[in-house]
């Protein structure tokens, strides 16, 4: 478990092989075996093994109740199992686990580092779902608790990285930069593994300020640190995508190679949110004639995922590329729902520049509408009947898209999510 969090581990691939050989033959008969299986699920996630492998092992851990506050165990492995669900496009399930874990911490009176981790990571789950206003509130709560523990401690790195990431998505880069300066966020970066990766977040901050060369230095350092460890899942750390953006102006061929490799790795992992994000950035650095096709596939994949903010970004870029007012209107609605204020402003300007009308400010409803529930039920039935579907659809089902985002799942997870939704509604 320590090595899973040790950024300076010398032979991570060898540990991964030993862990796989051990965990794959365990039955989960006791708590020790289940902890090992949980570490296997997390290791598979970092290395970009297929989503089904990650979910298989995470599911084995959770076949019986899994305490976050066991007196003889840390809370790290339960956290990793929950986060594995988030990265595999099951953030709704991750939130259920975090809610149970947070309640357990509070019952035990653990209101310091444990509760800060819980708030901050729940914020990150909300960020990945595109619920940015809620993500910011939770991240600030986590940061307040982390400040009591101490600056530049692991819990502080988590809290500040997640808040900075959320502020950038909300379109407030200057506020993010000032917050980073206030909290001395920068080198030396922590020896413990942090997610989102601290150095990558710092590079993203630099990119938001136009400090491209400095960002390249940081991202190349991330490559040297993660690649020897075998950590190659862009859904976990999208350093290749940020580096592709950073070098695109000076070295477009390198940018396209980086983005293409990230797309390949994302497809191997299989999370729609990660593939969609990689395709969107690949479109940004691609030849002009290739951009629309990449963005169309990104929108299709993201529309059947829980990643609302990524969907809004892809819609805005495709709508701009095609000068399509309907796509831009859908992008604006989605950006507003997410609380992505900066993206909403940019999309509004583009839409008005094309002579389009702005959509009505309809309120986002947390519960499923009848139309959304019907679309989700039809998708589950189609999955059960093995109805073939094309890779790229000309017009995504927006009711199904809203259902995926509200339920916190991708299309393959709809059946379980609907069952959980039904239980919570009774």
C-alpha positions in Angstrom: 0.0 0.0 0.0 2.8 2.4 0.8 4.4 1.8 -2.6 1.1 2.7 -4.3 1.5 6.2 -2.8 5.3 6.5 -3.1 6.2 8.6 -6.1 9.8 7.6 -5.8 9.3 3.9 -6.0 12.2 2.4 -7.9 10.6 -0.6 -9.6 6.9 -0.1 -9.9 6.3 -2.4 -12.9 7.8 -5.4 -11.0 5.5 -4.7 -8.0 2.6 -4.5 -10.4 3.4 -7.9 -11.8 3.7 -9.4 -8.3 0.5 -7.8 -7.2 -1.4 -9.1 -10.3 -0.1 -12.7 -9.7 -1.1 -12.6 -6.1 -4.4 -10.8 -6.3 -5.8 -12.7 -9.3 -5.7 -16.0 -7.4 -7.1 -14.6 -4.1 -10.8 -15.2 -3.2 -11.3 -12.3 -0.9 -12.0 -14.6 2.1 -10.7 -12.1 4.7 -9.9 -8.4 5.0 -6.2 -8.7 4.1 -7.1 -10.5 0.8 -9.7 -7.8 0.0 -7.2 -5.0 0.6 -4.8 -6.7 -1.8 -7.5 -7.0 -4.4 -8.4 -3.3 -3.9 -4.8 -2.4 -4.5 -4.9 -4.6 -7.7 -7.9 -2.6 -8.9 -6.2 0.7 -8.4 -2.9 -0.5 -10.0 -4.9 -1.6 -13.0 -6.5 1.8 -13.2 -3.1 3.6 -13.1 -1.6 1.4 -15.8 -4.6 1.7 -18.1 -5.7 -1.9 -18.1 -9.3 -2.3 -19.5 -12.1 -0.7 -17.5 -13.7 -4.2 -17.1 -10.6 -5.5 -15.3 -10.6 -2.5 -12.9 -14.4 -2.8 -12.2 -14.1 -6.6 -11.8 -11.5 -6.3 -9.0 -13.2 -3.3 -7.4 -16.5 -5.3 -7.4 -14.8 -8.2 -5.6 -13.7 -5.9 -2.8 -17.2 -4.6 -2.3 -19.1 -7.9 -2.2 -19.2 -7.4 1.5 -19.2 -4.2 3.6 -15.9 -2.4 3.5 -15.2 -0.1 6.4 -13.3 3.2 6.0 -12.5 3.4 9.7 -11.4 -0.1 10.6 -9.3 0.1 13.8 -6.4 -1.9 12.4 -6.4 -0.6 8.8 -6.0 2.7 7.1 -8.6 4.4 4.9 -6.4 4.5 1.9 -7.5 1.3 0.1 -11.3 2.0 0.5 -10.6 5.5 -1.0 -8.7 3.9 -3.9 -11.5 1.5 -4.6 -14.0 4.4 -4.7 -11.7 6.5 -7.0 -11.3 3.5 -9.3 -15.0 3.8 -9.9 -14.7 7.5 -10.7 -12.0 6.9 -13.3 -14.0 4.1 -14.9 -17.0 6.4 -15.5 -18.9 5.3 -12.5 -18.7 8.5 -10.4 -22.2 8.0 -9.0 -21.1 4.8 -7.4 -17.9 6.6 -6.2 -20.1 9.2 -4.5 -22.1 6.6 -2.7 -18.9 5.1 -1.3 -17.6 8.5 -0.3 -20.9 9.4 1.4 -20.7 6.2 3.5 -17.0 6.7 4.3 -17.5 10.4 5.3 -20.4 9.4 7.6 -18.1 6.8 9.2 -15.4 9.3 9.8 -17.8 11.7 11.4 -19.2 9.0 13.7 -15.7 8.3 14.9 -15.0 12.0 15.4 -12.3 12.1 12.8 -12.6 15.7 11.6 -9.0 16.5 10.6 -7.0 14.9 7.8 -9.5 12.1 7.2 -12.5 14.4 6.7 -10.4 16.8 4.6 -9.4 13.9 2.2 -13.1 12.9 2.0 -14.4 16.4 1.2 -11.6 17.1 -1.3 -11.9 13.8 -3.2 -15.7 14.1 -3.2 -15.1 17.5 -4.8 -13.0 15.8 -7.5 -15.7 13.3 -8.2 -18.1 16.3 -8.7 -15.6 18.0 -10.9 -15.4 14.9 -13.1 -19.2 14.8 -13.4 -19.2 18.5 -14.4 -20.9 19.7 -11.3 -18.4 22.5 -10.8 -20.3 24.7 -8.3 -20.7 21.8 -5.9 -17.1 20.7 -6.6 -15.8 24.2 -5.6 -17.8 24.2 -2.4 -16.6 20.8 -1.3 -13.0 21.6 -2.3 -13.0 24.8 -0.2 -14.4 22.8 2.8 -11.6 20.3 2.3 -9.0 23.0 2.1 -10.2 24.7 5.3 -9.7 21.4 7.1 -6.4 20.8 5.4 -5.1 24.1 6.6 -5.5 22.9 10.2 -3.3 19.9 9.5 -0.6 22.0 7.9 0.6 23.3 4.5 2.5 21.1 2.1 1.2 18.0 3.9 -0.3 15.3 1.6 -3.9 16.4 2.6 -3.0 20.0 1.7 -1.6 19.0 -1.7 -4.8 17.1 -2.5 -7.1 19.9 -1.4 -5.4 22.7 -3.2 -4.8 20.7 -6.5 -8.5 19.8 -6.7 -9.6 23.4 -6.0 -7.2 24.8 -8.6 -8.4 22.3 -11.2 -12.0 23.3 -10.5 -11.4 27.0 -10.7 -9.7 26.5 -14.1 -12.7 24.6 -15.3 -15.0 27.4 -14.1 -13.0 29.9 -16.1 -11.2 31.7 -13.3 -7.5 31.3 -14.1 -6.3 34.5 -12.3 -8.0 33.5 -9.1 -6.5 30.0 -9.4 -3.0 31.5 -9.9 -3.4 33.8 -6.9 -4.6 30.9 -4.8 -1.6 28.8 -5.9 0.8 31.7 -4.9 -0.9 32.1 -1.5 -0.5 28.4 -0.7 3.0 28.1 -2.2 1.8 25.6 -4.7 4.8 24.6 -6.8 8.2 22.9 -6.7 9.3 20.9 -4.8 6.4 18.6 -5.5 5.3 16.0 -3.0 7.0 12.6 -2.6 3.5 11.0 -2.2 1.3 10.2 -5.2 -1.5 12.9 -5.4 -4.4 12.9 -7.7 -4.9 15.0 -9.7 -1.1 15.0 -10.2 0.3 18.1 -8.6 3.0 18.9 -11.2 0.5 18.4 -14.0 -2.0 20.8 -12.4 0.8 23.3 -12.0 1.6 23.0 -15.7 -2.0 23.5 -16.5 -1.9 26.7 -14.5 1.1 27.9 -16.4 -0.7 27.1 -19.7 -3.7 29.2 -18.6 -1.3 32.1 -18.2 0.4 31.7 -21.5 3.7 30.5 -20.0 4.0 27.7 -22.5 7.8 27.1 -22.2 7.6 26.7 -18.5 4.6 24.4 -18.8 6.6 22.2 -21.3 9.4 21.8 -18.8 7.0 20.7 -16.1 5.1 18.3 -18.3 8.3 16.7 -19.6 9.3 16.1 -16.0 6.0 14.4 -15.4 6.7 12.1 -18.3 10.2 11.2 -16.9 8.5 10.5 -13.5 5.5 8.5 -14.6 6.5 6.6 -17.7 9.2 4.4 -15.9 6.5 3.5 -13.4 4.3 2.2 -16.1 1.6 4.8 -15.3 0.1 5.5 -18.7 -3.6 6.1 -18.3 -4.5 9.5 -19.6 -7.8 9.3 -17.8 -5.8 9.4 -14.6 -3.1 11.9 -15.7 -3.6 13.7 -19.0 0.0 15.1 -19.2 0.3 14.1 -22.8 -2.7 16.1 -23.8 -1.5 19.2 -22.0 2.0 18.8 -23.5 0.5 18.4 -27.0 -1.3 21.7 -26.6 1.8 23.3 -25.2 4.1 22.3 -28.2 1.5 22.6 -31.0 2.6 26.0 -32.2 6.3 25.2 -32.4 6.2 21.4 -33.2 2.8 20.3 -34.6 4.1 16.9 -35.6 5.2 16.2 -32.0 1.9 17.5 -30.7 -0.1 15.2 -33.0 2.1 12.2 -32.0 1.5 13.0 -28.3 -2.2 13.4 -28.7 -2.5 10.3 -30.9 -0.7 8.2 -28.3 -3.0 9.5 -25.6 -6.0 8.6 -27.7 -4.6 5.1 -28.2 -4.0 4.7 -24.4 -7.5 6.1 -23.6 -9.1 3.6 -26.0 -7.2 0.7 -24.4 -8.5 1.7 -21.0 -12.0 2.2 -22.4 -13.6 5.0 -20.4 -15.7 7.1 -22.7 -14.8 10.3 -20.7 -11.1 9.7 -21.2 -11.4 8.8 -24.9 -13.6 11.9 -25.5 -11.2 14.2 -23.8 -8.2 12.8 -25.7 -10.1 13.1 -29.0 -11.0 16.7 -28.2 -7.4 17.7 -27.6 -6.3 15.6 -30.7 -8.7 17.7 -32.7 -7.1 20.9 -31.4 -3.7 19.9 -32.8 -4.8 18.0 -35.9 -4.8 19.1 -39.5 -7.8 21.2 -40.3 -9.5 18.6 -42.4 -9.4 16.1 -39.5 -10.8 18.2 -36.7 -14.5 17.8 -37.3 -14.4 14.0 -37.4 -12.4 13.8 -34.2 -14.7 16.2 -32.5 -17.9 14.4 -33.7 -16.6 11.2 -32.2 -15.7 13.0 -29.0 -19.2 14.4 -28.7 -20.8 11.1 -29.3 -18.7 9.3 -26.7 -19.0 12.1 -24.1 -22.8 12.4 -24.6 -23.1 8.8 -23.3 -20.8 9.4 -20.3 -21.1 11.2 -17.0 -18.5 13.8 -17.9 -20.6 17.0 -18.3 -17.8 19.6 -18.5 -15.9 17.6 -21.1 -19.1 17.3 -23.1 -19.7 21.0 -22.9 -16.1 21.7 -24.1 -16.4 19.2 -27.0 -19.8 20.6 -28.1 -18.4 24.2 -28.1 -15.4 23.2 -30.2 -17.4 21.2 -32.7 -20.1 23.9 -32.9 -17.4 26.5 -33.6 -15.6 24.3 -36.1 -18.9 23.6 -38.1 -20.4 27.0 -37.3 -23.4 25.1 -36.1 -25.8 27.2 -34.0 -27.7 24.1 -32.6 -24.5 22.5 -31.3 -23.4 25.8 -29.8 -26.8 26.2 -28.1 -26.4 22.7 -26.6 -22.9 23.6 -25.5 -24.1 26.7 -23.8 -26.9 24.9 -22.0 -24.5 22.2 -20.8 -21.9 24.7 -19.8 -24.5 26.6 -17.7 -25.6 23.4 -16.1 -22.0 22.6 -15.2 -21.2 26.0 -13.8 -18.5 26.5 -16.4 -18.9 30.2 -16.5 -15.9 31.0 -18.7 -16.9 28.5 -21.3 -20.4 29.7 -21.2 -19.2 33.3 -21.9 -17.0 32.2 -24.8 -19.8 30.1 -26.3 -22.3 32.9 -25.9 -20.0 35.3 -27.9 -19.5 32.7 -30.6 -23.2 32.0 -30.9 -24.1 35.7 -31.0 -21.4 36.2 -33.6 -23.1 33.7 -35.9 -26.4 35.5 -35.4 -27.9 32.8 -33.2 -30.4 33.3 -30.3 -29.5 32.4 -26.8 -31.3 29.5 -25.1 -33.7 30.1 -22.2 -32.2 29.7 -18.8 -33.9 26.5 -17.8 -33.1 25.2 -14.4 -31.1 21.9 -14.1 -33.2 19.3 -12.3 -31.3 16.7 -10.3 -34.0 14.0 -10.6 -34.6 12.2 -13.9 -37.4 13.5 -16.0 -39.8 11.0 -17.6 -38.1 11.5 -21.0 -34.7 10.8 -19.5 -35.9 7.8 -17.6 -37.5 6.4 -20.7 -34.3 7.0 -22.7 -32.2 5.2 -20.1 -34.6 2.3 -19.9 -34.4 1.9 -23.7 -30.6 2.0 -23.6 -30.6 -0.8 -21.0 -33.0 -2.8 -23.0 -30.9 -2.4 -26.2 -27.8 -3.4 -24.3 -29.6 -6.6 -23.0 -30.7 -7.4 -26.5 -27.3 -6.7 -27.9 -28.6 -4.2 -30.5 -25.6 -3.1 -32.6 -24.6 0.5 -32.5 -22.3 2.6 -34.7 -19.1 4.1 -33.3 -20.1 7.6 -34.3 -23.7 8.8 -34.4 -24.8 12.0 -36.2 -27.0 13.2 -33.4 -26.6 12.0 -29.8 -29.6 11.3 -27.7 -29.7 14.3 -25.4 -32.2 12.8 -23.0 -29.9 9.8 -22.6 -27.0 12.1 -22.2 -28.7 13.9 -19.3 -29.6 10.6 -17.7 -26.0 9.5 -17.8 -24.8 12.7 -16.2 -27.5 12.7 -13.5 -27.0 9.1 -12.6 -23.3 9.4 -12.7 -22.5 6.6 -15.1 -21.7 5.8 -18.6 -24.0 3.7 -20.9 -22.7 0.3 -19.8 -23.4 1.2 -16.1 -26.9 2.4 -16.6 -28.7 -0.8 -15.4 -27.0 -0.8 -12.0 -27.3 3.0 -11.7 -31.1 2.8 -12.5 -31.5 0.1 -9.9 -29.7 2.3 -7.3 -31.8 5.3 -8.3 -35.0 3.2 -7.8 -33.8 2.1 -4.4 -33.0 5.6 -3.3 -36.4 6.9 -4.6 -38.5 4.5 -2.5 
